[in-house]
């Protein structure tokens, strides 16, 4: 009999395989890449702020698209298991339902990690090009990675196992390319790590709602909670005569309960500050705590759910 970690790993691997084969994910990658390249044109429209425009809009685009990836995968993959009735084959086996959910979450999180790493590599390539790095390398590096991916997909029966190292190498190549200029690579890496933390938390929240609702409602609830979480700082400090004391108290209480997603997008000043590594670790720890709570509650609900 397999151990819990082995069972979770098997579920996570199958989830990752299923996710990376989804054409919607490739469409998101294409749109995000196009947006990052478009920041070069937007930067040229600004006055002496080209680098800031490319960095800020690029990182904001990666954050937005990573949220879409987390919501899409978190709200659809669990439902697909139920709709296709593959879940009825898995659950009778010696596997706990919490192990199934944790494996699903781990697979979605790794998929999101791969997405952020690829987009981070593209972002660093764009920033390096804008800062005056070699145009030839800018064209050769992504072409080389596309060719490697094509060869792996052609030669290997299961090339998805190389997805994580391939994406990591893409990020490293982008970082090395940007480092040939005066681009500050560390703040970009901090922002990407925070994107992964937010994505992981969103995936856990989506699985919580997906444990008892349809994909549409799961997506709506997850996005709604994300919007509330992005406004947590505002709700916690809001003061208005029009709202009244009761409404203000409700908003203040809600801001303390919902995950504060605003922490994962602190702005360029926090990312470039000397204590940025401390802020990064603190925020990721905060996200890990909420992720754990969301998975615990999702497992409780999922365990009590009856499947016809």
DOTORVEX-382702 format. One record per residue (C-alpha): x, y, z; residue in one letter. Coordinates in Angstrom, 3 decimals, padded with zeros to 6 digits. Layout:
east->X&north->Y&up->Z&rest->A;
...
//
This chain:
east->000.000&north->000.000&up->000.000&rest->X;
east->001.292&north->003.444&up->-000.885&rest->X;
east->002.109&north->005.959&up->001.795&rest->X;
east->000.139&north->009.240&up->002.031&rest->X;
east->002.921&north->011.280&up->000.401&rest->X;
east->003.132&north->008.829&up->-002.485&rest->X;
east->-000.626&north->008.995&up->-003.015&rest->X;
east->-000.609&north->012.805&up->-002.881&rest->X;
east->002.283&north->012.904&up->-005.335&rest->X;
east->000.439&north->010.616&up->-007.762&rest->X;
east->-002.682&north->012.815&up->-007.645&rest->X;
east->-000.583&north->015.967&up->-008.026&rest->X;
east->001.292&north->014.560&up->-011.015&rest->X;
east->-001.920&north->013.539&up->-012.778&rest->X;
east->-003.421&north->016.972&up->-012.038&rest->X;
east->-000.362&north->018.700&up->-013.467&rest->X;
east->-000.507&north->016.549&up->-016.600&rest->X;
east->-004.174&north->017.333&up->-017.093&rest->X;
east->-003.661&north->021.057&up->-016.513&rest->X;
east->-000.737&north->021.541&up->-018.917&rest->X;
east->-002.666&north->019.784&up->-021.681&rest->X;
east->-005.571&north->022.242&up->-021.425&rest->X;
east->-005.677&north->024.518&up->-024.466&rest->X;
east->-007.148&north->027.354&up->-022.412&rest->X;
east->-003.908&north->027.512&up->-020.446&rest->X;
east->-001.900&north->027.892&up->-023.664&rest->X;
east->-004.229&north->030.702&up->-024.738&rest->X;
east->-003.574&north->032.492&up->-021.446&rest->X;
east->000.182&north->032.041&up->-021.916&rest->X;
east->-000.095&north->033.536&up->-025.401&rest->X;
east->-002.148&north->036.511&up->-024.203&rest->X;
east->000.179&north->037.165&up->-021.296&rest->X;
east->003.253&north->036.980&up->-023.544&rest->X;
east->001.673&north->039.393&up->-025.987&rest->X;
east->000.882&north->041.807&up->-023.176&rest->X;
east->004.453&north->041.694&up->-021.874&rest->X;
east->005.819&north->042.424&up->-025.349&rest->X;
east->003.301&north->045.239&up->-025.738&rest->X;
east->004.771&north->046.970&up->-022.670&rest->X;
east->007.781&north->047.841&up->-024.847&rest->X;
east->005.512&north->049.999&up->-027.006&rest->X;
east->003.779&north->051.477&up->-023.964&rest->X;
east->007.132&north->052.357&up->-022.461&rest->X;
east->008.113&north->054.336&up->-025.536&rest->X;
east->004.987&north->056.474&up->-025.134&rest->X;
east->006.051&north->057.614&up->-021.672&rest->X;
east->008.439&north->060.476&up->-020.929&rest->X;
east->011.660&north->059.246&up->-019.302&rest->X;
east->009.758&north->056.461&up->-017.508&rest->X;
east->010.238&north->053.621&up->-019.986&rest->X;
east->011.798&north->051.181&up->-017.540&rest->X;
east->009.235&north->051.833&up->-014.854&rest->X;
east->006.343&north->051.375&up->-017.279&rest->X;
east->007.751&north->048.106&up->-018.631&rest->X;
east->008.393&north->046.735&up->-015.133&rest->X;
east->005.185&north->047.887&up->-013.431&rest->X;
east->002.742&north->047.003&up->-016.215&rest->X;
east->004.540&north->043.741&up->-016.930&rest->X;
east->004.442&north->042.553&up->-013.324&rest->X;
east->000.822&north->043.705&up->-012.960&rest->X;
east->-000.075&north->041.686&up->-016.074&rest->X;
east->001.632&north->038.566&up->-014.708&rest->X;
east->-000.244&north->038.997&up->-011.429&rest->X;
east->-003.601&north->039.335&up->-013.190&rest->X;
east->-003.081&north->036.395&up->-015.524&rest->X;
east->-001.816&north->034.188&up->-012.677&rest->X;
east->-005.044&north->034.952&up->-010.821&rest->X;
east->-007.018&north->033.866&up->-013.894&rest->X;
east->-005.004&north->030.634&up->-014.082&rest->X;
east->-005.628&north->029.848&up->-010.402&rest->X;
east->-009.361&north->030.552&up->-010.624&rest->X;
east->-009.783&north->028.607&up->-013.858&rest->X;
east->-007.878&north->025.519&up->-012.742&rest->X;
east->-009.208&north->025.553&up->-009.185&rest->X;
east->-012.825&north->025.822&up->-010.299&rest->X;
east->-012.695&north->023.340&up->-013.194&rest->X;
east->-010.344&north->020.442&up->-012.438&rest->X;
east->-012.225&north->019.090&up->-009.421&rest->X;
east->-015.552&north->019.374&up->-011.219&rest->X;
east->-014.130&north->017.530&up->-014.244&rest->X;
east->-013.244&north->014.595&up->-012.012&rest->X;
east->-016.863&north->014.440&up->-010.850&rest->X;
east->-018.402&north->015.046&up->-014.285&rest->X;
east->-016.268&north->012.405&up->-015.998&rest->X;
east->-016.900&north->010.023&up->-013.086&rest->X;
east->-013.179&north->009.371&up->-012.714&rest->X;
east->-013.589&north->010.355&up->-009.062&rest->X;
east->-015.771&north->007.275&up->-008.527&rest->X;
east->-012.823&north->005.126&up->-009.576&rest->X;
east->-010.307&north->006.931&up->-007.369&rest->X;
east->-012.174&north->007.268&up->-004.066&rest->X;
east->-012.935&north->003.525&up->-003.545&rest->X;
east->-009.187&north->002.945&up->-003.519&rest->X;
east->-007.183&north->003.228&up->-000.284&rest->X;
east->-006.925&north->007.015&up->-000.473&rest->X;
east->-008.387&north->009.605&up->001.875&rest->X;
east->-010.408&north->012.436&up->000.455&rest->X;
east->-008.126&north->015.020&up->002.055&rest->X;
east->-005.199&north->013.397&up->000.267&rest->X;
east->-007.069&north->013.761&up->-003.015&rest->X;
east->-007.734&north->017.466&up->-002.384&rest->X;
east->-004.184&north->018.181&up->-001.260&rest->X;
east->-002.856&north->016.399&up->-004.337&rest->X;
east->-005.176&north->018.436&up->-006.549&rest->X;
east->-004.042&north->021.640&up->-004.892&rest->X;
east->-000.381&north->020.714&up->-005.218&rest->X;
east->-000.818&north->019.929&up->-008.924&rest->X;
east->-002.590&north->023.246&up->-009.552&rest->X;
east->000.051&north->025.139&up->-007.572&rest->X;
east->002.883&north->023.554&up->-009.559&rest->X;
east->001.081&north->024.431&up->-012.792&rest->X;
east->000.788&north->028.014&up->-011.589&rest->X;
east->004.472&north->027.982&up->-010.618&rest->X;
east->005.399&north->026.909&up->-014.144&rest->X;
east->003.204&north->029.637&up->-015.626&rest->X;
east->004.710&north->032.360&up->-013.420&rest->X;
east->008.253&north->031.139&up->-014.123&rest->X;
east->007.694&north->031.258&up->-017.900&rest->X;
east->006.102&north->034.692&up->-017.731&rest->X;
east->008.847&north->035.871&up->-015.389&rest->X;
east->011.456&north->034.759&up->-017.904&rest->X;
east->009.668&north->036.681&up->-020.667&rest->X;
east->009.343&north->039.735&up->-018.417&rest->X;
east->013.079&north->039.742&up->-017.665&rest->X;
east->013.888&north->039.310&up->-021.340&rest->X;
east->011.696&north->042.302&up->-022.174&rest->X;
east->013.231&north->044.397&up->-019.408&rest->X;
east->016.728&north->043.436&up->-020.544&rest->X;
east->015.957&north->044.347&up->-024.150&rest->X;
east->014.486&north->047.678&up->-023.099&rest->X;
east->017.634&north->048.366&up->-021.052&rest->X;
east->019.886&north->047.809&up->-024.073&rest->X;
east->020.791&north->044.107&up->-023.998&rest->X;
east->021.573&north->042.122&up->-027.148&rest->X;
east->018.686&north->041.931&up->-029.636&rest->X;
east->020.095&north->038.706&up->-031.089&rest->X;
east->020.018&north->036.967&up->-027.697&rest->X;
east->016.498&north->038.260&up->-027.124&rest->X;
east->015.404&north->036.368&up->-030.231&rest->X;
east->017.603&north->033.287&up->-029.792&rest->X;
east->016.793&north->032.475&up->-026.144&rest->X;
east->012.998&north->031.973&up->-026.486&rest->X;
east->013.456&north->030.231&up->-029.839&rest->X;
east->015.890&north->027.774&up->-028.242&rest->X;
east->013.437&north->027.012&up->-025.439&rest->X;
east->010.585&north->026.488&up->-027.901&rest->X;
east->012.737&north->024.062&up->-029.884&rest->X;
east->013.708&north->022.155&up->-026.725&rest->X;
east->010.028&north->021.887&up->-025.756&rest->X;
east->009.147&north->020.636&up->-029.248&rest->X;
east->011.889&north->017.996&up->-029.173&rest->X;
east->010.855&north->016.812&up->-025.693&rest->X;
east->007.237&north->016.570&up->-026.782&rest->X;
east->008.214&north->014.596&up->-029.882&rest->X;
east->010.764&north->012.232&up->-028.342&rest->X;
east->009.189&north->011.501&up->-024.958&rest->X;
east->005.896&north->009.842&up->-024.192&rest->X;
east->005.398&north->012.035&up->-021.114&rest->X;
east->007.243&north->015.346&up->-021.457&rest->X;
east->005.254&north->017.002&up->-018.659&rest->X;
east->007.793&north->015.785&up->-016.088&rest->X;
east->010.253&north->018.269&up->-017.586&rest->X;
east->007.809&north->021.179&up->-017.299&rest->X;
east->009.143&north->022.471&up->-013.985&rest->X;
east->012.887&north->022.375&up->-014.831&rest->X;
east->012.151&north->023.774&up->-018.312&rest->X;
east->010.239&north->026.733&up->-016.827&rest->X;
east->012.931&north->027.221&up->-014.178&rest->X;
east->015.608&north->027.302&up->-016.863&rest->X;
east->013.521&north->029.863&up->-018.771&rest->X;
east->013.382&north->032.096&up->-015.710&rest->X;
east->017.115&north->031.678&up->-015.102&rest->X;
east->017.913&north->032.530&up->-018.711&rest->X;
east->015.798&north->035.678&up->-018.474&rest->X;
east->017.499&north->036.673&up->-015.228&rest->X;
east->020.979&north->036.171&up->-016.695&rest->X;
east->020.014&north->038.119&up->-019.811&rest->X;
east->018.649&north->041.057&up->-017.788&rest->X;
east->021.672&north->041.005&up->-015.482&rest->X;
east->023.917&north->041.948&up->-018.415&rest->X;
east->022.367&north->045.413&up->-018.045&rest->X;
east->021.687&north->047.565&up->-014.984&rest->X;
east->018.227&north->046.013&up->-014.486&rest->X;
east->017.556&north->045.067&up->-010.864&rest->X;
east->016.574&north->041.408&up->-011.082&rest->X;
east->015.924&north->040.718&up->-007.379&rest->X;
east->012.751&north->042.874&up->-007.052&rest->X;
east->011.270&north->041.115&up->-010.091&rest->X;
east->011.963&north->037.713&up->-008.525&rest->X;
east->010.375&north->038.891&up->-005.262&rest->X;
east->007.245&north->039.963&up->-007.157&rest->X;
east->007.077&north->036.617&up->-008.973&rest->X;
east->007.390&north->034.716&up->-005.681&rest->X;
east->004.506&north->036.758&up->-004.260&rest->X;
east->002.478&north->035.934&up->-007.386&rest->X;
east->003.028&north->032.232&up->-006.703&rest->X;
east->001.944&north->032.717&up->-003.083&rest->X;
east->-001.252&north->034.497&up->-004.134&rest->X;
east->-001.943&north->031.884&up->-006.794&rest->X;
east->-001.508&north->029.058&up->-004.293&rest->X;
east->-003.906&north->030.699&up->-001.864&rest->X;
east->-006.468&north->031.328&up->-004.607&rest->X;
east->-006.277&north->027.697&up->-005.705&rest->X;
east->-007.024&north->026.552&up->-002.143&rest->X;
east->-009.978&north->028.949&up->-001.896&rest->X;
east->-011.294&north->027.730&up->-005.259&rest->X;
east->-011.071&north->024.106&up->-004.103&rest->X;
east->-012.948&north->025.062&up->-000.935&rest->X;
east->-015.851&north->026.471&up->-002.948&rest->X;
east->-015.534&north->023.689&up->-005.521&rest->X;
east->-016.072&north->021.103&up->-002.804&rest->X;
east->-019.784&north->022.004&up->-002.689&rest->X;
east->-020.648&north->024.157&up->-005.744&rest->X;
east->-020.566&north->024.246&up->-009.538&rest->X;
east->-017.624&north->025.614&up->-011.571&rest->X;
east->-019.453&north->028.869&up->-012.365&rest->X;
east->-020.333&north->029.564&up->-008.738&rest->X;
east->-016.868&north->028.475&up->-007.625&rest->X;
east->-015.270&north->030.945&up->-010.012&rest->X;
east->-017.677&north->033.705&up->-008.994&rest->X;
east->-017.151&north->033.116&up->-005.253&rest->X;
east->-013.368&north->032.929&up->-005.648&rest->X;
east->-013.148&north->036.108&up->-007.724&rest->X;
east->-015.533&north->037.877&up->-005.341&rest->X;
east->-013.451&north->036.933&up->-002.315&rest->X;
east->-010.306&north->037.983&up->-004.181&rest->X;
east->-011.795&north->041.409&up->-004.928&rest->X;
east->-012.782&north->041.804&up->-001.279&rest->X;
east->-009.296&north->040.708&up->-000.212&rest->X;
east->-007.672&north->043.216&up->-002.566&rest->X;
east->-009.778&north->045.903&up->-000.825&rest->X;
east->-009.029&north->044.695&up->002.715&rest->X;
east->-006.710&north->047.585&up->003.549&rest->X;
east->-009.298&north->050.111&up->002.407&rest->X;
east->-012.114&north->048.431&up->004.322&rest->X;
east->-010.059&north->048.287&up->007.500&rest->X;
east->-009.407&north->052.035&up->007.505&rest->X;
east->-012.600&north->053.303&up->005.900&rest->X;
east->-014.400&north->056.180&up->007.624&rest->X;
east->-017.592&north->057.592&up->006.165&rest->X;
east->-020.664&north->059.293&up->007.557&rest->X;
east->-022.781&north->057.890&up->004.734&rest->X;
east->-022.135&north->054.252&up->005.654&rest->X;
east->-022.956&north->054.461&up->009.334&rest->X;
east->-021.260&north->052.835&up->012.303&rest->X;
east->-022.806&north->049.386&up->011.763&rest->X;
east->-021.705&north->049.116&up->008.134&rest->X;
east->-018.247&north->050.333&up->009.053&rest->X;
east->-018.005&north->047.726&up->011.815&rest->X;
east->-019.030&north->044.983&up->009.373&rest->X;
east->-016.434&north->046.114&up->006.828&rest->X;
east->-013.717&north->046.303&up->009.479&rest->X;
east->-014.579&north->042.816&up->010.717&rest->X;
east->-014.680&north->041.430&up->007.174&rest->X;
east->-011.254&north->042.916&up->006.468&rest->X;
east->-009.824&north->041.001&up->009.430&rest->X;
east->-011.340&north->037.682&up->008.343&rest->X;
east->-010.798&north->037.482&up->004.574&rest->X;
east->-007.308&north->036.902&up->003.168&rest->X;
east->-005.564&north->040.197&up->002.489&rest->X;
east->-004.587&north->039.677&up->-001.146&rest->X;
east->-003.276&north->043.228&up->-001.258&rest->X;
east->-000.185&north->042.010&up->000.595&rest->X;
east->000.873&north->040.061&up->-002.492&rest->X;
east->001.079&north->043.233&up->-004.621&rest->X;
east->002.994&north->045.653&up->-002.381&rest->X;
east->004.250&north->048.006&up->-005.095&rest->X;
east->007.724&north->048.827&up->-006.364&rest->X;
east->008.867&north->050.692&up->-003.241&rest->X;
east->008.414&north->047.649&up->-001.001&rest->X;
east->010.030&north->045.351&up->-003.567&rest->X;
east->013.077&north->047.596&up->-003.934&rest->X;
east->013.455&north->048.248&up->-000.190&rest->X;
east->016.266&north->046.755&up->001.889&rest->X;
east->013.835&north->044.665&up->003.960&rest->X;
east->012.130&north->043.169&up->000.882&rest->X;
east->013.309&north->039.585&up->001.675&rest->X;
east->011.764&north->039.846&up->005.161&rest->X;
east->008.507&north->041.132&up->003.714&rest->X;
east->008.536&north->038.306&up->001.174&rest->X;
east->008.948&north->035.573&up->003.790&rest->X;
east->006.352&north->037.123&up->006.099&rest->X;
east->003.765&north->037.427&up->003.339&rest->X;
east->004.377&north->033.912&up->002.037&rest->X;
east->003.994&north->032.581&up->005.578&rest->X;
east->000.716&north->034.506&up->005.900&rest->X;
east->-000.504&north->032.982&up->002.636&rest->X;
east->000.550&north->029.502&up->003.724&rest->X;
east->-001.510&north->029.827&up->006.886&rest->X;
east->-004.668&north->030.815&up->005.011&rest->X;
east->-004.009&north->028.132&up->002.390&rest->X;
east->-003.823&north->025.484&up->005.104&rest->X;
east->-007.093&north->026.670&up->006.663&rest->X;
east->-008.859&north->026.687&up->003.300&rest->X;
east->-007.712&north->023.135&up->002.536&rest->X;
east->-008.758&north->021.918&up->005.992&rest->X;
east->-012.280&north->023.295&up->005.595&rest->X;
east->-012.437&north->022.035&up->001.994&rest->X;
east->-011.441&north->018.540&up->003.160&rest->X;
east->-014.129&north->018.544&up->005.872&rest->X;
east->-016.838&north->019.529&up->003.377&rest->X;
east->-015.583&north->017.159&up->000.694&rest->X;
east->-015.457&north->014.259&up->003.150&rest->X;
east->-019.118&north->014.784&up->004.067&rest->X;
east->-020.252&north->015.041&up->000.463&rest->X;
east->-022.169&north->012.087&up->-000.979&rest->X;
east->-021.676&north->011.177&up->-004.615&rest->X;
east->-024.543&north->009.392&up->-006.414&rest->X;
//
